[in-house]
Amino acid sequence: MKHNLKEKTRVLVTGGLGFIGSNFIINLLNKYSHYEVFNLDAELTGSNKRNLSNLKNDNYHYFKGNINNKWIVEKLVKKCNVVFNFAAESHVDRSIDEPKPFFDSNIMGTYTILETIRKFDKKLIHISTDEVFGSLKTSSATEKHTFNPSSPYAASKASAELLVSSYHITYGIDAIITRCTNNYGPRQFPEKLIPKTILLAMNNKKIPIYGTGRNVRDWIFVVDHCEAILKVSQKGKKGNSYNISGHNELDNLTIVKKILKIMNKPTNFLKYVKDRPGHDFRYSLNTSKIEKEIKWKPRYTFEEGLNLTVNWYLNNSSWLQEIPKKNIGRIK
Ligand SMILES: NC(=O)c1ccc[n+]([C@@H]2O[C@H](COP(=O)([O-])OP(=O)(O)OC[C@H]3O[C@@H](n4cnc5c(N)ncnc54)[C@H](O)[C@@H]3O)[C@@H](O)[C@H]2O)c1
């Protein structure tokens, strides 16, 4: 993407009140004055208005709305140069309980964005996940690996990716897919492993561990992910996808123990519970392509990122007040 540095680059961020979208907006506006951000969010599960309530910046504009609403999507895409599509239903357990909202937001929502990108000839950066490749015993998936999603969430993300690729091939739209491993960091909805563990430990409650706790995920500090997405938007090739990872493959039990250690809590806080159905054992991405083509590498070690994250939750307990109690109800 070429731009005159004096000119504003207007970007539409969808799902910007969520975990990664809000961190992306904060990092972008704090670092660069030539970006202007339009944030479109339907305020569904995962969103928190407090995520961006301290952002006082003339280059930031918020719109409440659904990416399935063609009228608002067209109105905003028209104004912008690039769309970063973060908006999605994102929690695997919820997709198992009730898949339809995942298909509505993640598949049909992406379709609406794609139609608008096509109509106004704009650029799309579509945010996807390593879960599209399913469980891998030992190897790491390259960008060419076959899709093998296990959960309705992963299937909805794989479907969205296929739609994005087909719109590039059929209509020639300018689109890139980024595919990332598990994120952690400030502002993550507390039903996910790391914030849930921190909050339960803060409240001296037992921490549930699925099955044996040996399921492996590759963890990346959210700031590293946000920087990778921005670099891909500036240097990536259209029609391509890029894997992003933090190279921290750790099992759930190890992570929970590390958190308890930082917080000076005993390990008898652990409680083993029945495994999630279809629980993938391991995800892993090969990231040679982004390292070689885009010259991106993560900057944070897991220890640095985890310490920053635990401290953020300890110092921002008021942040939780925006989250409806029924949604935190999953913290048992
Ligand atoms: N969290 C991770 O570890 C991770 C890893 C890889 C990829 N991803 C992808 O990154 C993106 C963001 O994930 P997250 O963890 O920030 O999720 P999140 O649940 O914290 O935030 C998602 C946001 O999207 C909004 N949203 C959902 N459906 C919408 C719709 N139809 N219209 C408008 N807004 C809508 C929600 O209100 C919420 O604010 C998702 O696409 C997810 O699949 C996440």
PDBQT file of the ligand as one rigid body, heavy atoms in Angstrom, charges set to zero:
ROOT
HETATM    1  N1  LIG A 401      -8.410 -14.256  20.593  1.00  0.00    +0.000 N 
HETATM    2  C1  LIG A 401      -7.569 -15.043  19.929  1.00  0.00    +0.000 C 
HETATM    3  O1  LIG A 401      -6.737 -15.736  20.522  1.00  0.00    +0.000 OA
HETATM    4  C2  LIG A 401      -7.611 -15.088  18.427  1.00  0.00    +0.000 A 
HETATM    5  C3  LIG A 401      -6.630 -15.812  17.747  1.00  0.00    +0.000 A 
HETATM    6  C4  LIG A 401      -6.629 -15.813  16.341  1.00  0.00    +0.000 A 
HETATM    7  C5  LIG A 401      -7.614 -15.116  15.649  1.00  0.00    +0.000 A 
HETATM    8  N2  LIG A 401      -8.570 -14.446  16.338  1.00  0.00    +0.000 N 
HETATM    9  C6  LIG A 401      -9.574 -13.687  15.545  1.00  0.00    +0.000 C 
HETATM   10  O2  LIG A 401      -9.385 -12.315  15.850  1.00  0.00    +0.000 OA
HETATM   11  C7  LIG A 401     -10.633 -11.626  15.773  1.00  0.00    +0.000 C 
HETATM   12  C8  LIG A 401     -10.885 -10.877  17.069  1.00  0.00    +0.000 C 
HETATM   13  O3  LIG A 401     -10.897 -11.818  18.155  1.00  0.00    +0.000 OA
HETATM   14  P1  LIG A 401     -11.070 -11.327  19.655  1.00  0.00    +0.000 P 
HETATM   15  O4  LIG A 401     -10.417 -12.329  20.522  1.00  0.00    +0.000 OA
HETATM   16  O5  LIG A 401     -10.713  -9.887  19.757  1.00  0.00    +0.000 OA
HETATM   17  O6  LIG A 401     -12.647 -11.482  19.806  1.00  0.00    +0.000 OA
HETATM   18  P2  LIG A 401     -13.636 -10.754  20.825  1.00  0.00    +0.000 P 
HETATM   19  O7  LIG A 401     -14.745 -11.714  21.031  1.00  0.00    +0.000 OA
HETATM   20  O8  LIG A 401     -12.902 -10.223  21.999  1.00  0.00    +0.000 OA
HETATM   21  O9  LIG A 401     -14.165  -9.497  20.000  1.00  0.00    +0.000 OA
HETATM   22  C9  LIG A 401     -14.972  -9.646  18.878  1.00  0.00    +0.000 C 
HETATM   23  C10 LIG A 401     -15.699  -8.314  18.651  1.00  0.00    +0.000 C 
HETATM   24  O10 LIG A 401     -16.448  -8.425  17.437  1.00  0.00    +0.000 OA
HETATM   25  C11 LIG A 401     -17.722  -7.862  17.666  1.00  0.00    +0.000 C 
HETATM   26  N3  LIG A 401     -18.670  -8.524  16.746  1.00  0.00    +0.000 N 
HETATM   27  C12 LIG A 401     -18.972  -9.854  16.686  1.00  0.00    +0.000 A 
HETATM   28  N4  LIG A 401     -19.853 -10.073  15.706  1.00  0.00    +0.000 NA
HETATM   29  C13 LIG A 401     -20.125  -8.863  15.139  1.00  0.00    +0.000 A 
HETATM   30  C14 LIG A 401     -20.965  -8.433  14.080  1.00  0.00    +0.000 A 
HETATM   31  N5  LIG A 401     -21.747  -9.293  13.426  1.00  0.00    +0.000 N 
HETATM   32  N6  LIG A 401     -20.954  -7.126  13.740  1.00  0.00    +0.000 NA
HETATM   33  C15 LIG A 401     -20.167  -6.238  14.407  1.00  0.00    +0.000 A 
HETATM   34  N7  LIG A 401     -19.373  -6.581  15.438  1.00  0.00    +0.000 NA
HETATM   35  C16 LIG A 401     -19.347  -7.877  15.795  1.00  0.00    +0.000 A 
HETATM   36  C17 LIG A 401     -18.054  -8.136  19.128  1.00  0.00    +0.000 C 
HETATM   37  O11 LIG A 401     -19.031  -7.252  19.622  1.00  0.00    +0.000 OA
HETATM   38  C18 LIG A 401     -16.689  -7.954  19.774  1.00  0.00    +0.000 C 
HETATM   39  O12 LIG A 401     -16.476  -6.615  20.162  1.00  0.00    +0.000 OA
HETATM   40  C19 LIG A 401     -11.688 -12.693  15.469  1.00  0.00    +0.000 C 
HETATM   41  O13 LIG A 401     -11.927 -12.679  14.089  1.00  0.00    +0.000 OA
HETATM   42  C20 LIG A 401     -11.032 -14.009  15.881  1.00  0.00    +0.000 C 
HETATM   43  O14 LIG A 401     -11.511 -15.086  15.133  1.00  0.00    +0.000 OA
HETATM   44  C21 LIG A 401      -8.595 -14.414  17.698  1.00  0.00    +0.000 A 
ENDROOT
TORSDOF 0
